Amino acid sequence: MGLLIHWARAAGRPTQARLSRYRAQTKRIVARVDVLASFSDADLRKRAGEIRWHAKTGVPLKRLLPEAYALVVSASKRTIGLEPYPVQIMGGIALFEGAVAEMQTGEGKTLTAVLPAFLRALLGLGTHVITVNDYLAKRDAEMMRPVYQQLGLTVGCILTPTETKERRHAYAQDITYGTAKEMGFDFLRDRLRTGIAGQGQSQRGLFGNNSHRDPMLRDGFSSDEAPVQRGHHFALIDEVDSILIDEARTPLIIGLTQPNDAGTVSLFRWCHRAINHLEANTDFSYEPNRRSAYLTDPGCRKVLLLAKPNLIDSIDTERIYKHVEQALTARYGFLRDRDYVVVDDEIRIVDESTGRIMEGRKWQNGLHQSIEAKELVPITAASGEAARITIQSLFRHYTYLSGMTGTAVQASREIRRTYGLTVSPIPTHQPCIRLGWPTRIFTNMEAKRRTIVEEIERLLNLNRAVLVGTPSVDASEALSKLLTQRGISHKILNARHHEQESQIVEKAGESGKVTVATNMAGRGTDIRLTDQLCSAGGLHVIATEMHSSARIDRQLVGRTARQGDPGTFQFFLSLEDELLRCLEPKVLERLRRQARPKENGELPLRWARFFRRTQRFLEKMHYKQRKDLLKYEKHRTQIYRRMGLDPCLELTEN
């Protein structure tokens, strides 16, 4: 119960005055919906056209909100058979006001997004609804298109395979769905196409806020050269904490393929072999919390004296040292089936917070090639940087910004400081009756996994359904192997099986079902419980480890007990968990010696405090990394704007 209590304290209470105002506005909107019930479809569309005209003639959108939201509610009921609950309307009001609406899993964020998206789109300046993957972008656009069309608006969707001409058409629509990655890369490609320094652009915070119109919409470009995006008026981000925080440590970079000569390939292969001759703490030091390795002076001398192939004789010593350090980092800091998977002889990066493959992404500075050498797959060409932008800088370009998630309160201070957004927790439609069972801690992974399998077996005998959350592909497959040995039927969802994601998650709410999945952040598919499962006590979530952020733990736990359904959760931890790999080996060894386990290898509950302290350490470290990156980007932006250069293209200028 310790984790549950911690989250409750962290959440606090939203400003009651704000909630009271939301409720009062919602009552007026619902009353207007009753009036619109007598309107025909044609009358509804005509009324939508009238308020669109009012918006374009300068009537403040705030005054049009009650009517606009009532129109959306009415259109939704008629076209897709869904009527937003009052709490969804409250969430829509918070989103229009530029807040992050914290709405729990299953509360209907997809439909909630339509309310502010429609209202902001009335000005005709474009609205971007941003999701975490292509599947959700396509699903949400197709699902909500009838609502927008009923009200006279058009909808576009950007997916990874979308061609340039189709992208330009999609951005020209009133509302455009897509992922942050695709919209960010389109932004960068537009800068490369036009070479514009970007002075005077509509931007927030870091770059000022001068105009609603992007100067790249000027004349003089051919249809092929013209930017695909038409400006950055309003962005509404789903799973906002995942995008604005978890992904903010990694800039979006458009690479320039560099020559992959035989000497470079030979260097990566040789470095992988060379590190076998180096001794830890003598020839090199490895910092687990930074995932970085550094050669010592004796290590440098040893590398210098090692026999080398003729192909790398002409490569300077400093470059050799750098790639040896990258080879060490690849070996000790990046694990197969945790940080990446190998698919068709290619290294594919796995997103730490979602467990998904990050298509088209590569590690920089030779790390990706060092991992390829480690896994004995073909060495791909290294990438230089043609253009780059951080997530923080990208979303500061929008005049208006808001977002939704089920887990924002813990990050509310960072969201406010970095993006100027307040977090507004929205009440649930039905009271949450989720129960947390006591955390169990073990000395080793084997004892923990054995106990988890026994617990799953016990729950299945009670007609429960079980969702097991694991931190990596490797952990999910190891547990799957044990379940198979015990004859327990189950489904597995990780970076290898993501194509069947929605089908697997949809069926996880049936009695007797066992689903083993990597991080559940942003899965986007509701787990609907059968009546039989509700009677048996609902879905039980087993968290096999604590993650590097408490928000990710909440995202997993939030899959159970949605919309008033019954449900329970429990954490199983061990002293061999991935969370603890940030600690020095000697510290871990000392902890294991101090442990006084029971016969089954279980430790007292008080050990949970140690795991929470480690998690807080990682949260602070990652926050500092994001803060340092933002500070660097601010400084660089100021310098290059004084020079008349585009910060996004700065590295290409050199």
Secondary structure, DSSP 8 states (H G I E B T S, - for coil): -HHHHHHHHHH----HHHHHHHHHHHHHHHHHHHHHTTS-HHHHHHHHHHHHHHHHTT--HHHHHHHHHHHHHHHHHHHTS----HHHHHHHHHHHTT-EEE--TTS-HHHHHHHHHHHHHTTSS-EEEEESSHHHHHHHHHHHHHHHHHTT--EEE--TT--HHHHHHHHTSSEEEEEHHHHHHHHHHHHHHH----TT----GGG----SS-GGG-S---TTTS-S-----EEEEETHHHHHTGGGGS-EEEEEE----HHHHHHHHHHHHHGGG--BTTTEEEETTTTEEEE-HHHHHHHHHS---GGGTTS-HHHHHHHHHHHHHHHHH--BTTTEEEETTEEEEB-TTT--B-TT---STTHHHHHHHHTT------EEEEEEE-HHHHHTT-SEEEEEES--GGGHHHHHHHH---EEE---SS--EEEE---EEESSHHHHHHHHHHHHHHHHTTT-EEEEEESSHHHHHHHHHHHHHTT---EEESTTSGGGHHHHHHGGGSTT-EEEEE--TT--------HHHHHHT-EEEEE-S--SSHHHHHHHHTTSS-TT-EEEEEEEEETT-GGGGGS-HHHHHHHHHH----TTSEE-GGGHHHHHHHHHHHHHHHHHHHHHHHHHHHHHHHHHHHTT--GGGHHHH-
